[in-house]
Amino acid sequence: MEVMPAVAKRRTVHRWGYGLSALVNLVLAWAVNVWPGWEAVPFLDDATTEVLPLVNLSLLIGFVTNVVYMVFDAPWFKALGHVLTSVVSIAVLVRTLRVFPFDFGDSASTWEPITRGLLIFLIVASILGLVTYVVQFVRSAVGSPDDDAT
């Protein structure tokens, strides 16, 4: 009985995870743009079209990076991919906060400040994540070859 080495098992699991993540990005893009479409969400208004291009860019970049990771997932490269996806995510969140494409109807006095607060929190958290990914990229790019074993 041949047992797969731990590193090979880990890479196989990672590839499945990347593939699943890529698939999720495709499904979300389909759901937002085709069926049922963003118009099916009752609290989104017509201003959503001002945010949609960045949302689609984010989904596309998420798809592409995960497909590439299936083939090449060196730590420095993944960190660089995370930097790219984080920058786009921050752009989406900032644009969403500026446009604020939400219509909460009669409950706007409750949901509007909560939603704005959540968007601000996510922007701050994403910026902190971006800093972390930049540090990871620099460390893995200048680190020793032994660091690639993780």
N, C-alpha and C positions, 0 to 999 in steps of 0.2 A: 504494500500500500504506500503510495507516494503522497507525502504531505506537502501542501503548498507553503512555501516560506512566508513568514509573517509580513515581510515587505510587499511581496506579490499580492497577498490577500488584501492588505491595506490599499494598494493601488487599484485593485479590482473594485473594492467597495467605494473608493473615491470616484472612480470612473462612473459607476452606477449613480452615485450622488450627483455628479456633474450632469449626467444625461437626464436625470429626473428634474434637476433645476432648469436645464435648457427647455425641457418639455413644458414645465410650469410657465415659463416665460412665453412660449408659443400659445399655450391655452389662454393665458391672461390677455395677450394681444388679440386673439380671436374674440374673446368675450367682450373686450372693450370696444373693438372696432367693427365687429361683424354681428355676432349673436351672443347675448341679447343686445349688446351695444350699450354705451354709457348712458344713452337716453332712457334706458329701463330703470336706472337708479333714481328714485323719486326725489331725492334731495339735491341732485345736481342740476344746475341751470345751464342756459346756453353759453355762458362764459367758459364752460368746460372746454370748448373748442380752442380756447387760448392756451390751455395747459396741455392738451392732448399731444401735440408734437413732441414735447419733452418727455411725456409719459411713454410714448412709442419709442423714442430714442433710448430711454432707460431700459425698456423691455428688450429692444434689439441688442443693446450692448450686453445685457445680462445673458441673452441667448448665445451670442457670439463668444463671450468670454468662457462660458461653461463648455461649449463645444471645443474650444481650443484647449481648455484644461483637460479634457478627456484624452488629448494626445500629449500635451506637455504641461506638467503642473509643478515645475520647479518652484520652490518657495519665493524666490525673488520675482518670478513672473506672476505668480498668484497675487503677491502683495501689490505689484504694479496694476494688475487687473482690478483689485479691490480699490486702489486709489482712483482709477478711472470711473468705476461704478459709483463710488462715493461722491465724486465731484458732480456727476450727472444727477444723482439722487438729491443732493443739496440744491441743485438748480431747479429740480422739479418741486421740491418743498417750498423754496423761496417764491417761485412763480405761483404756486398754489396759494400761498399766503397773500401775495399781492393781488391776484385776480379774485381770490375767494369765490370759487364757482359753486357755492352752496346756497340753497334756499330752504330754510327750515320751517317756513310758514309761521304759524302761530307760536311755535316753540322756539323761535329764533333767539329770544332773550335768554333762554337757557343754553341752547346748543351752540350758538355763535361764539361766545367767549370760551367755551370748552374746546371747540374745534380750533380756534385761533391759538389757544394755549398749548394744545397738543401739537400743532404744526411748529410752533416756536420750540417746544421741547425736542421734537424730532430733528429740527435744524441744528440745535446745539449738540444733541447726541451724535448726529451725523458728522459734524465738524470734529468732535472729539474722536470719532472712529477714523476719520480721514487722517488726523494727526498720527494715530496709532498705526495705520497702514503705511504712511510715509516712513515712520520709524522702522517698521518691519521691512519695508523695501530696502532702505539704506543698510540696515543690519544684515540682511540676507545677500545684498549685492556686494558688500565688502567683507562678509564673513568668510569663515574657512569652509572648504568643501565638505567637512564633516557635518556642517549645519544643514546640508541638503538631505540628510538621512531621515529627517523628521517628516 
